């Protein structure tokens, strides 16, 4: 291994290529000692390379058992900035699909009123959708929309085009910003069956509030995503401090 890159980065490239081309999720890697002997590098170099691969989400470690190939071998999904699931999957070269589980109109409860800023008793639309990519279930979404803003919205309409296209093209609603928070949890029976995972498997809970250009909330979505298919990437930009 001789080029301008640091030795451990050269090893990262070799191992990443091997993982992507010839290894499957949960395959076990050689031990640090075996890797050191195979590639003719020090244990420190091996350790640095494995750390970088772990940061990239390509491997994971089991305490006392070794290092294994991760189930995540695609680029991290940038959930913090991607409003459109469809667009994000297309960027990754995957085929997005949406199954509408339910589409109902309901009266706002006190709890939903506090979330949506809509008066109790007013009508809202509740949409439950299963989001898939390449036939794999990735995310279960429950979305609430104010009926007054999206008067006449139908399930058939939603089945023909992405929700955010409907916002802009059919209702001239421009998204100004979205607030999002997330936390880790485990899948319950209903969620696990739809996401095709086991009960108790790790999932990400995502809460999103979307506002239009008049600073009015037009969407509240609660999503449950498979933790083995999503990583959360956030870019922080430092604020300049003037002395």
Secondary structure, DSSP 8 states (H G I E B T S, - for coil): --SSS-HHHHHHHHHHHHHHHH--TT-B---HHHHHHHHT--HHHHHHHHHHHHHTTSEEEETTTEEEE-S--S----TTT---HHHHHHHTT--EEEEEEEEEEEE--HHHHHHH---TT-EEEEEEEEEEETTEEEEEEEEEEETTTTTT--HHHHHHS-HHHIIIIIS---EEEEEEEEEEEE--HHHHHHHTS-TT-EEEEEEEEEEETTS-EEEEEEEEEETTT--------------
